[in-house]
Each structure stands twice: as C-alpha cells, then as structure tokens.
C-alpha cells in the first residue's frame, strides 16, 4: 500500500517560492499534518538554527487558522525546534494532491527547549504593504503571530515541547 502524499506549494507575494512533496500523516478535514525532508538546496543558517540536508519537518497546516507550524528535527531525530509561518488559512486540494500555503512574511522560531522564542520578519511584513492592501488580513496576521507566541510560551505547539522549563 502506498503512503498518501501531497505537494506543498508555498506562495509569497503571488509567486511560488518553493514546492516539495510531503507524506500525509493525518487529515481530519481541518488540520493536515505532513512530513517532508528539508526541501531547499544545501544548508540555510539563520544564526539561531541551521536547516540542512537530512533534516525532517513535520508540518501542520490548518484550513481555518492563519498559521502553519513546522516541527524540525535533525537527521538523527534530535528536535531542533519549531518554525512557525503566519499564512492565510491553507487550501488543501486532495484531488490535485496539493496544499497551497500563502506566506504573509511574519514568522516565529521556538528553540527545542522553549527558551528562545523569536518573532521574525516584522520589517518585511511592514514593507509588504498588506496593511494598506488588505487591512483585515494584516490584522489577522498580527493576531496569528501573537497567538503563536502565546502557544509557544505555554508549551502548546503541535508535538509539544520536550522540556518542562517554563
């Protein structure tokens, strides 16, 4: 029996930023959970984390929330942390085998032990012009980032935090 798969398509400012195949782990009609290897070429060093070949992402996409959460593990299974994208609610088309995710620039990083919680790309978000073009979406995006930070501080991200250091 083959494992169901989808193609994740991340769109930013109307352009496809990246596409990659992912194995479907669960889909309850609201939340789709997939697993995929690091899809970009080579190493991406953000300073606070390195994504590299062999890393595995367990990605959670909601059809009714303005964010996606990606649990990141190294090739040996060690938890690196969670990379959270503020997005419009994901569009899952199982007939086409695609998950469409529209990135709205805001991100949150949470380290594996939960001690480092970083709000990212707020300058990019401000420069995107979304607040002028679509004030309702901009407000939803800001609220989503706040929600993600609250969840992270409470240890409530998907997969749970692995330490009790709160």
QUISULKA-V565252 format. One line per field, one symbol per residue. phi: phi as a letter, one per 20 degrees, with the letter a starting at -180 (. if undefined). psi: psi as a letter, one per 30 degrees, with the letter a starting at -180 (. if undefined). burial: + if it has 24 or more other C-alpha atoms within 12 Angstrom, else -. A space follows every 10 residues. Layout:
phi = ???
psi = ???
burial = ???
//
This chain:
phi = .eefccdece dclndfeacb fbefeabdnd dddccbfgee fmecdenead ebgofcdddd ddecceaccc edcfgenffe qcdddebfgf dddffemcde cefdnfbcdc fgemedcdec mfffffffnf gefbgfffff fffffffgff fffemdfgnm eecded
psi = kkkkllkkjk kkhfkjelkl kkkkeljgfe kkklkklkfl kakjjfeflk klkfkkkjkj kkfglhlkkj kkklegfkke akjkkkllkk jjjfefhkjk jjkgeklkkk lefgfjjkkl gfeeeeffge eeeieeeeee eeeeeeeeee eeffgglkfl kglgi.
burial = ----++++++ -+-------+ ++++------ +++++++++- --------+- +---++++++ +++-++++++ +++-----++ ++++++++++ ++-----+++ ++++++++++ ++-+--++++ ----+----+ ------++-+ ++-++++++- +++-+-++++ ++----
//
